[in-house]
Amino acid sequence: MHRCWSQRKVIRIASVVFVGLGVVILGGCGSGPSRVRAPKINASRAAKDAMSLYDADGDGFLAGAELDKASGLKASMKTLDTNSDGKVDAAEIEARIETWLQSSAGVSQVLCYVTIDKQPLAGATVTFEPEPFLADDIESAVATTNSYGVASPSIPPEQRKQKDMPYGLRLGFYKVRVSLEKNGKQLIPARYNTETILGQQVAGDDPAILSHRIPLDLKSR
C-alpha cells in the first residue's frame, strides 16, 4: 500500500535508527502544500554535461582515473554500469536519471553512519553535494553527526526550491564530504572532504540503500 508520510513521522523514525542508512521516499500523494514535486532534470543534457566534465581522453567512456574524480558516479556502478564493462557512457547515465524521474519521488530521507578508525565520529558535518552536472537541478544537503556517528542530511530550508518541501534530499548522484574542524584546523583527511573519494547515489533501488547500511568508514591515516 502506498502511503504518505508526514515530516514529523519521518523524523521520529530517523531518531531511533542508529545503524546503517535507511531511505524513506516522499512522493506525490495527496495535493496542496504536502505534495512534493520531483525535480525537473533534462536527462540527456545532464548525461552530456557529465561526459564533458569527466571524459578527459574523449573516448566516450568514463573509466579508471576519470571515475575516481566522479565519486558520485563511481559509487553507483552496480546500477549505472548496465553492461558490466567497468565503464560508463552517456547513455547509461541518461537511463539512470530517467529511472529516478519515472519513480516520481520528490524527496527522500537517508541516515548515514560515520566512523573513523572504526569508532563513531561525532560532531562532523556531512554534506551530500550533487555532482556538478546536476547542480542546477538538485540541492545540496547537510547534517551533523550525533554521538553515534549518525547524520540525516537535509536541504537547508533557505535553499529549498519548493518552500514547503519536508526534511530530506533529492534523488541523485552525490559527492559526499565529511568535515570536522577544531580551532580552525581540519581534523579529517582531505580525501574525505575537499578532495573527496566518497560518493552516493540516492535512489530507492540502489543496492547499498536497499541493504539499509551505508557506512562511511574513514581512516585518519
Kinemage of the C-alpha trace (Angstrom):
@kinemage 1
@onewidth
@group {chain A} dominant
@subgroup {mainchain}
@vectorlist {calphas} color= white
{ca met a 1} P 0.000 0.000 0.000
{ca his a 2} L 1.348 3.404 -0.945
{ca arg a 3} L 1.331 5.794 1.985
{ca cys a 4} L 2.087 9.476 2.515
{ca trp a 5} L 4.441 10.234 5.390
{ca ser a 6} L 4.389 13.405 7.421
{ca gln a 7} L 7.644 15.221 8.150
{ca arg a 8} L 7.138 14.662 11.882
{ca lys a 9} L 6.685 10.912 11.468
{ca val a 10} L 9.727 10.584 9.228
{ca ile a 11} L 11.926 12.485 11.685
{ca arg a 12} L 10.636 10.332 14.547
{ca ile a 13} L 11.614 7.189 12.664
{ca ala a 14} L 15.042 8.625 11.915
{ca ser a 15} L 15.664 9.410 15.555
{ca val a 16} L 15.546 5.736 16.598
{ca val a 17} L 17.556 4.172 13.781
{ca phe a 18} L 21.254 4.238 14.635
{ca val a 19} L 22.884 1.756 12.282
{ca gly a 20} L 23.324 1.911 8.546
{ca leu a 21} L 21.468 4.124 6.211
{ca gly a 22} L 17.753 3.862 5.506
{ca val a 23} L 15.705 5.709 2.946
{ca val a 24} L 12.128 6.931 3.018
{ca ile a 25} L 10.732 8.122 -0.285
{ca leu a 26} L 8.340 11.047 -0.057
{ca gly a 27} L 6.467 11.289 -3.304
{ca gly a 28} L 3.403 12.883 -4.729
{ca cys a 29} L 0.458 11.544 -2.818
{ca gly a 30} L -2.275 13.924 -1.860
{ca ser a 31} L -2.414 17.504 -3.076
{ca gly a 32} L -1.713 21.028 -1.883
{ca pro a 33} L 1.318 22.014 0.221
{ca ser a 34} L 2.080 18.409 1.293
{ca arg a 35} L 2.741 17.300 -2.280
{ca val a 36} L 6.447 17.174 -3.100
{ca arg a 37} L 7.282 17.729 -6.746
{ca ala a 38} L 10.103 15.741 -8.331
{ca pro a 39} L 12.835 17.988 -9.771
{ca lys a 40} L 12.833 18.654 -13.495
{ca ile a 41} L 16.024 17.180 -14.904
{ca asn a 42} L 16.893 17.047 -18.585
{ca ala a 43} L 18.468 13.588 -18.507
{ca ser a 44} L 20.078 13.871 -21.927
{ca arg a 45} L 21.632 17.251 -21.161
{ca ala a 46} L 22.894 16.091 -17.747
{ca ala a 47} L 24.495 12.997 -19.279
{ca lys a 48} L 26.252 15.066 -21.942
{ca asp a 49} L 27.458 17.515 -19.291
{ca ala a 50} L 28.819 14.625 -17.220
{ca met a 51} L 30.822 13.316 -20.137
{ca ser a 52} L 32.084 16.797 -20.987
{ca leu a 53} L 33.221 17.258 -17.406
{ca tyr a 54} L 34.875 13.893 -16.747
{ca asp a 55} L 35.754 12.254 -20.097
{ca ala a 56} L 39.330 13.576 -20.185
{ca asp a 57} L 40.523 11.428 -23.102
{ca gly a 58} L 37.387 11.959 -25.188
{ca asp a 59} L 36.798 8.261 -25.884
{ca gly a 60} L 33.111 8.417 -24.931
{ca phe a 61} L 33.550 6.449 -21.696
{ca leu a 62} L 34.365 7.162 -18.063
{ca ala a 63} L 36.761 4.680 -16.513
{ca gly a 64} L 39.741 4.457 -14.183
{ca ala a 65} L 41.047 7.835 -13.063
{ca glu a 66} L 38.094 9.577 -14.725
{ca leu a 67} L 35.653 7.715 -12.490
{ca asp a 68} L 37.846 8.409 -9.459
{ca lys a 69} L 37.097 12.100 -9.974
{ca ala a 70} L 33.367 11.405 -10.300
{ca ser a 71} L 32.810 9.813 -6.887
{ca gly a 72} L 29.023 10.050 -7.141
{ca leu a 73} L 29.081 8.020 -10.350
{ca lys a 74} L 31.735 5.579 -9.165
{ca ala a 75} L 29.655 4.751 -6.087
{ca ser a 76} L 26.682 3.953 -8.340
{ca met a 77} L 28.298 1.409 -10.662
{ca lys a 78} L 26.082 -1.513 -9.642
{ca thr a 79} L 23.032 0.194 -11.114
{ca leu a 80} L 24.790 2.523 -13.546
{ca asp a 81} L 27.064 0.117 -15.426
{ca thr a 82} L 24.273 -1.914 -17.023
{ca asn a 83} L 26.525 -3.907 -19.370
{ca ser a 84} L 29.098 -4.639 -16.634
{ca asp a 85} L 32.090 -3.495 -18.698
{ca gly a 86} L 33.565 -1.412 -15.880
{ca lys a 87} L 32.933 1.806 -17.800
{ca val a 88} L 30.138 4.374 -18.014
{ca asp a 89} L 28.837 6.154 -21.080
{ca ala a 90} L 26.316 8.936 -21.660
{ca ala a 91} L 23.501 6.514 -22.471
{ca glu a 92} L 23.909 4.732 -19.142
{ca ile a 93} L 23.892 7.999 -17.194
{ca glu a 94} L 20.815 9.207 -19.066
{ca ala a 95} L 18.991 5.918 -18.455
{ca arg a 96} L 19.742 6.026 -14.725
{ca ile a 97} L 18.427 9.573 -14.396
{ca glu a 98} L 15.297 8.592 -16.319
{ca thr a 99} L 14.751 5.820 -13.769
{ca trp a 100} L 14.680 8.382 -10.953
{ca leu a 101} L 12.258 10.591 -12.871
{ca gln a 102} L 9.909 7.683 -13.528
{ca ser a 103} L 9.728 6.991 -9.797
{ca ser a 104} L 8.102 10.432 -9.267
{ca ala a 105} L 9.852 10.671 -5.893
{ca gly a 106} L 10.116 14.250 -4.733
{ca val a 107} L 12.364 13.905 -1.691
{ca ser a 108} L 13.897 11.133 0.381
{ca gln a 109} L 15.472 10.788 3.774
{ca val a 110} L 18.681 8.899 4.482
{ca leu a 111} L 20.622 8.062 7.610
{ca cys a 112} L 24.388 7.662 7.296
{ca tyr a 113} L 26.644 6.185 9.936
{ca val a 114} L 30.123 7.684 10.009
{ca thr a 115} L 33.135 6.088 11.679
{ca ile a 116} L 36.810 6.978 11.776
{ca asp a 117} L 39.301 4.241 12.624
{ca lys a 118} L 36.245 2.069 13.407
{ca gln a 119} L 34.916 4.485 16.049
{ca pro a 120} L 31.728 6.599 15.668
{ca leu a 121} L 32.558 10.116 14.542
{ca ala a 122} L 30.504 12.680 16.485
{ca gly a 123} L 30.090 16.357 15.637
{ca ala a 124} L 31.153 16.020 11.997
{ca thr a 125} L 29.453 17.837 9.140
{ca val a 126} L 28.243 15.502 6.403
{ca thr a 127} L 27.421 17.136 3.080
{ca phe a 128} L 25.732 15.469 0.126
{ca glu a 129} L 26.795 17.652 -2.791
{ca pro a 130} L 25.220 16.960 -6.199
{ca glu a 131} L 27.613 16.001 -8.949
{ca pro a 132} L 28.305 19.253 -10.892
{ca phe a 133} L 26.219 18.175 -13.892
{ca leu a 134} L 23.166 18.030 -11.577
{ca ala a 135} L 23.937 21.134 -9.516
{ca asp a 136} L 21.351 23.273 -11.321
{ca asp a 137} L 18.636 20.663 -10.776
{ca ile a 138} L 19.013 19.383 -7.200
{ca glu a 139} L 20.201 20.977 -3.990
{ca ser a 140} L 22.975 20.068 -1.554
{ca ala a 141} L 22.013 18.536 1.778
{ca val a 142} L 23.836 18.743 5.091
{ca ala a 143} L 23.699 17.402 8.659
{ca thr a 144} L 25.851 16.965 11.760
{ca thr a 145} L 26.591 13.522 13.185
{ca asn a 146} L 25.316 12.691 16.649
{ca ser a 147} L 27.193 10.778 19.343
{ca tyr a 148} L 26.553 7.533 17.440
{ca gly a 149} L 28.059 8.960 14.254
{ca val a 150} L 24.622 9.159 12.640
{ca ala a 151} L 23.557 12.011 10.374
{ca ser a 152} L 20.411 12.590 8.331
{ca pro a 153} L 21.299 15.132 5.617
{ca ser a 154} L 18.615 17.567 4.541
{ca ile a 155} L 18.397 20.529 2.190
{ca pro a 156} L 18.624 23.715 4.308
{ca pro a 157} L 15.207 25.430 4.313
{ca glu a 158} L 16.531 28.609 2.722
{ca gln a 159} L 17.926 26.610 -0.221
{ca arg a 160} L 14.839 24.536 -0.993
{ca lys a 161} L 13.397 25.296 -4.414
{ca gln a 162} L 9.999 24.211 -3.122
{ca lys a 163} L 9.479 26.147 0.103
{ca asp a 164} L 7.048 23.663 1.692
{ca met a 165} L 9.344 20.693 0.997
{ca pro a 166} L 9.757 18.422 4.034
{ca tyr a 167} L 13.011 17.307 5.622
{ca gly a 168} L 15.239 15.304 3.273
{ca leu a 169} L 17.087 15.421 -0.034
{ca arg a 170} L 16.563 14.700 -3.714
{ca leu a 171} L 17.321 11.524 -5.625
{ca gly a 172} L 20.622 11.907 -7.420
{ca phe a 173} L 24.350 11.299 -7.720
{ca tyr a 174} L 26.237 12.939 -4.858
{ca lys a 175} L 29.776 13.602 -3.772
{ca val a 176} L 29.828 13.054 -0.010
{ca arg a 177} L 32.064 15.245 2.131
{ca val a 178} L 32.820 14.743 5.835
{ca ser a 179} L 34.383 17.598 7.750
{ca leu a 180} L 35.302 18.264 11.376
{ca glu a 181} L 37.196 21.366 12.421
{ca lys a 182} L 38.686 22.292 15.778
{ca asn a 183} L 40.329 25.651 16.449
{ca gly a 184} L 40.261 26.340 12.726
{ca lys a 185} L 42.065 23.095 11.869
{ca gln a 186} L 40.527 20.372 9.714
{ca leu a 187} L 40.759 17.042 11.560
{ca ile a 188} L 39.536 14.847 8.695
{ca pro a 189} L 41.844 13.950 5.778
{ca ala a 190} L 41.257 15.868 2.547
{ca arg a 191} L 40.309 12.660 0.720
{ca tyr a 192} L 37.011 12.774 2.621
{ca asn a 193} L 36.201 16.480 2.135
{ca thr a 194} L 37.972 18.911 -0.214
{ca glu a 195} L 39.316 16.054 -2.368
{ca thr a 196} L 36.639 13.529 -1.502
{ca ile a 197} L 36.643 9.963 -2.741
{ca leu a 198} L 33.226 9.376 -1.141
{ca gly a 199} L 30.075 9.233 -3.210
{ca gln a 200} L 26.499 8.003 -3.059
{ca gln a 201} L 23.524 7.529 -5.299
{ca val a 202} L 20.268 8.330 -3.522
{ca ala a 203} L 17.671 6.122 -5.181
{ca gly a 204} L 15.192 3.556 -3.941
{ca asp a 205} L 16.795 0.761 -5.960
{ca asp a 206} L 20.415 1.480 -5.074
{ca pro a 207} L 21.803 -1.752 -3.568
{ca ala a 208} L 23.524 0.000 -0.691
{ca ile a 209} L 20.335 1.760 0.328
{ca leu a 210} L 18.300 -1.427 -0.089
{ca ser a 211} L 20.711 -3.114 2.342
{ca his a 212} L 19.852 -0.417 4.940
{ca arg a 213} L 23.522 0.083 5.749
{ca ile a 214} L 25.823 2.556 4.052
{ca pro a 215} L 28.691 3.132 6.458
{ca leu a 216} L 31.122 5.927 5.722
{ca asp a 217} L 34.239 4.285 7.139
{ca leu a 218} L 37.031 6.843 7.342
{ca lys a 219} L 40.659 6.371 8.285
{ca ser a 220} L 42.766 9.017 9.964
{ca arg a 221} L 45.914 7.876 8.132
